[in-house]
Amino acid sequence: MQTMTADDGLLAGFRSLEAEVTDHRLPTSGSVPEWLSGALIRNGPGRFESGDDRVSHWFDGLAMLRRYAFDDGTIRYTNRFLRTEAHAAARDGSLEGQFGTDVGFARRLAAWVQARGPPTPTDNASVHVARLGDHYVALTEAPRRVAFDPVTLETHGEFRWRDDLPEHLATAHLTVDPTSGETIGYATTFGRNPQYHVYRIENGTATRELIASVPAIGPGYVHDCSVTPNYVVLVETPLRIAIWRALTPWGDDGLLDALVYDHDRPVRFVVIDRDTGDLVAEPRTDPFFTFHHANAFEDDDTLVLDLVAFPDGDVVDGLTLEALSQDGFDAAPDGRLRRFRIDPHASDDRVVREQATRYPGGLEFPTVAPSARSRPYRFLYGQTTDRRGANGLVKLDLETGTATEWWKSGWYVEEPRFVPRPGGAAEDDGVVLATAIDVEAAQSLVLVFDAETLSERARATLPHVAPFGFHGRFFPDAA
């Protein structure tokens, strides 16, 4: 936990926002396609302080939802904090955290592992959003979810599963199969025999069904997963969760304090058959760390996986507010897009890592068209990160090896989302939506790009600076 100073030196995107607005029509320049109808709902921190204290890590800011509604060429904006126990505690002068802030979460988790009674994990669901049946839910990596209204963003209370599937940590990245509509998720449990529990949620329901429980080595800090028609793939990196560190006298910094990167330990790909639940392959490769997967598909008998790889786990420390206050996002290392090929039927533990880079620049928050998920694809969109004092947007053509970029000095573009044009046939027929902050003007914007050319079609200005967020989804029926 940090103490605030009068001149904190932080970029505008790391300063707290108190204001909430409802259904505010945004002044817009350019032309928003009239066919674009629905809502982009994003999640991320909105407040970093309680009294004179500030959370230590970007991941621990108080959850604030932001809604960008598109209808008949207009954009309307709503933002609202999740009314959670963590939010109430902050209002009362007590910060709660999970990832990197001194609130004792790691010690509570260790107590759970030792069967001294369950801890009370944070309900600060600040990472992602999902639709589960008729429920819209905010997610984080603590095993608590918060339901909200998709139009007003009002909090509906905690969303609880009606099953006994165990979880000490949960995924905020639920992956949707575009063909079946099935949603895949996973949870991690610790103890003498740590495991990853992979589950499915049938389309239109809010009920989990266990696919498999497989051994977790480490266990690793697993942030995302990939799905193909036949497989679920987890990537267990050398960044492992050492709960024993939480028991030491200095183990006070949440989950961050329990993370250890083993430079000599290989990456393990955990490949699970979606139908049988069998662990069909667990090949290894040289160490790296990853947050986010781009896509995966099956090429004859080979499973192909694209992800953003970092050299090691230093990126996690590079996202503390102390590091960010020094040089913004320039302090964090860049990730690179990497492709891996796995033979699920091979008798050895080899995985083929393509040596040729698929994009020479830094990349994060990769996304593809919904129709291209889990199948062979050509185009990928992401945040390009290796511009000093800025980041931008990039479209990669994986067939030609070319890249189209959009960026402005002093602008920070957040996660892009592709929205297909109704009736469009081409993979890149649609628009890309991205929020951004112009730090020099202290202004937040929402941008609309042509997905084929990456040319800017429209931009709208928010009534305030919204802090840097994490993830979001576009819901066509939430307008």
C-alpha positions, 0 to 999 in steps of 0.5 A, spaced: 500 500 500 502 506 498 501 513 501 499 519 496 503 525 495 500 532 492 504 530 485 504 523 484 507 523 477 502 518 474 499 519 467 491 521 467 489 514 466 492 512 473 488 517 477 481 516 480 475 518 477 469 520 482 464 522 477 458 517 474 454 519 468 448 516 465 446 515 458 450 521 456 450 522 449 457 523 446 459 529 441 462 525 435 466 527 429 466 523 423 461 517 421 458 512 426 455 506 421 448 506 422 448 498 422 452 498 428 447 497 434 449 494 441 453 496 447 461 495 448 461 494 456 468 495 459 471 493 466 477 496 469 479 500 475 476 507 477 479 509 483 485 507 486 485 511 493 481 510 500 483 516 504 491 518 504 492 510 502 493 508 494 493 501 492 500 498 490 498 495 483 494 497 477 490 490 478 487 492 485 483 499 483 476 499 485 472 496 479 468 501 474 464 499 468 463 503 462 458 502 457 458 505 450 451 504 447 451 505 439 444 506 435 443 509 429 449 513 428 450 515 435 454 513 441 451 514 449 456 513 455 454 510 462 459 509 467 458 506 474 462 503 480 460 496 482 457 497 489 461 491 492 463 490 499 470 492 497 467 499 494 463 500 501 470 498 505 474 503 501 468 509 502 469 507 509 477 508 509 479 501 508 482 498 502 481 491 500 485 488 494 487 481 491 493 482 487 499 486 489 496 490 495 498 489 502 491 487 505 493 480 507 489 476 501 495 471 500 495 469 508 488 468 507 489 464 501 494 460 505 489 459 511 484 456 506 489 451 503 491 449 510 484 447 512 483 453 517 477 455 514 475 459 508 478 466 507 474 472 504 476 473 497 475 480 494 469 481 490 472 487 487 470 484 480 474 489 476 477 485 470 472 482 465 465 482 463 461 476 461 453 474 459 451 467 463 444 465 460 440 471 462 445 474 467 451 479 465 457 478 470 463 482 472 469 478 473 476 477 476 481 472 478 478 471 485 472 466 486 467 471 486 462 474 481 458 480 481 451 481 477 449 488 473 444 491 469 447 491 462 443 498 461 444 502 467 450 498 470 447 498 476 449 492 481 445 486 482 449 483 487 453 477 487 452 471 482 453 465 485 454 458 482 449 452 484 455 447 484 460 444 488 466 445 483 472 447 488 476 454 486 481 458 490 483 462 484 478 463 478 479 465 471 476 472 468 477 470 461 471 465 459 472 463 452 466 462 448 466 457 442 463 461 436 460 455 433 456 451 439 455 458 443 458 454 449 463 457 454 469 454 457 472 456 463 477 454 469 479 454 476 485 453 480 485 449 487 491 449 491 493 444 497 497 437 496 495 436 490 493 442 486 489 442 480 486 446 474 478 444 473 476 446 466 468 446 465 463 448 460 457 452 460 452 450 455 449 456 451 443 460 454 444 457 461 448 459 467 450 452 469 457 449 470 459 442 468 466 439 469 470 437 463 476 435 467 480 436 473 488 435 471 494 436 475 497 443 476 505 443 477 507 449 481 501 451 480 502 456 475 499 463 474 494 461 468 490 468 466 487 465 459 485 459 455 484 457 448 479 453 445 478 449 439 473 444 436 476 438 440 480 441 445 481 446 451 488 449 452 491 452 458 499 454 458 502 453 465 508 458 465 514 458 470 510 464 473 508 459 479 504 461 485 508 459 491 503 459 497 508 458 502 511 465 501 505 468 504 506 464 510 513 468 511 513 475 515 514 479 509 509 476 505 504 481 505 503 484 498 497 479 496 498 474 490 503 478 487 508 476 493 506 469 492 509 469 485 515 466 483 518 465 476 523 459 475 527 461 469 529 454 468 522 451 468 519 449 461 512 452 459 507 446 459 501 446 455 495 442 458 491 439 452 484 437 454 479 433 450 473 437 450 468 431 450 472 425 454 476 430 459 482 426 458 489 430 458 491 428 451 498 432 451 502 436 456 508 438 451 514 442 454 518 448 451 523 453 453 520 458 458 516 464 457 510 468 460 503 470 457 497 473 459 493 473 453 492 468 448 490 470 441 487 464 438 487 457 437 485 452 431 486 445 428 490 444 422 489 437 420 492 433 426 496 439 429 493 444 434 496 451 432 496 456 438 497 464 438 499 468 444 503 474 446 509 471 450 514 475 454 521 473 456 519 472 463 514 474 469 517 481 470 511 484 466 507 483 472 512 487 477 512 493 471 505 494 472 505 496 479 503 503 480 510 505 483 513 503 476 508 506 472 509 513 476 516 513 473 515 512 466 508 510 465 507 503 460 514 504 458 516 501 464 513 494 462 516 490 457 513 488 450 510 482 449 511 478 442 506 474 438 508 467 438 505 461 434 506 454 437 504 447 434 502 441 438 501 434 436 496 432 441 497 424 439 505 425 439 508 420 444 513 425 446 513 432 449 515 436 444 512 442 441 514 446 435 515 453 436 515 457 430 522 461 430 520 467 425 516 472 428 509 474 426 510 481 428 516 485 430 513 490 434 510 489 441 503 487 442 498 486 447 490 485 448 490 481 441 483 479 438 480 476 432 473 476 429 468 472 432 467 468 426 474 466 426 475 464 433 477 457 434 478 456 427 484 458 421 484 465 421 488 471 417 487 477 421 488 479 428 487 486 432 491 488 438 494 494 442 501 495 439 506 497 445 513 499 443 512 507 442 515 511 447 510 515 450 504 512 446 501 506 444 496 504 438 492 499 434 495 494 429 492 489 424 496 483 422 495 480 416 498 473 418 497 470 411 502 476 408 506 477 414 504 485 413 501 490 419 497 496 418 498 501 424 494 507 427 497 511 433 498 518 435 504 521 440 501 522 447 495 517 445 494 510 449 489 506 446 486 500 450 484 493 448 480 493 441 474 489 439 472 487 433 464 488 431 462 484 424 457 488 419 451 484 419 451 480 413 458 481 411 462 475 408 469 477 409 473 476 415 475 483 416 468 486 414 466 490 420 469 495 425 474 495 430 472 499 437 477 502 441 477 507 447 483 511 448 486 517 452 490 523 450 494 524 456 496 531 453 489 534 453 487 529 459 481 527 455 478 520 454 475 518 447 472 512 444 474 510 437 471 507 431 475 504 425 474 501 419 476 494 420 479 492 413 483 499 412 484 501 420 482 508 418 478 512 423 471 513 421 469 516 428 471 519 434 467 521 440 469 525 447 467 523 454 465 528 459 471 526 463 478 522 463 476 514 465 482 510 468 485 505 464 481 499 463 482 492 462 477 488 458 470 488 455 465 485 450 460 487 445 453 485 446 449 486 440 442 485 444 444 490 450 443 497 446 
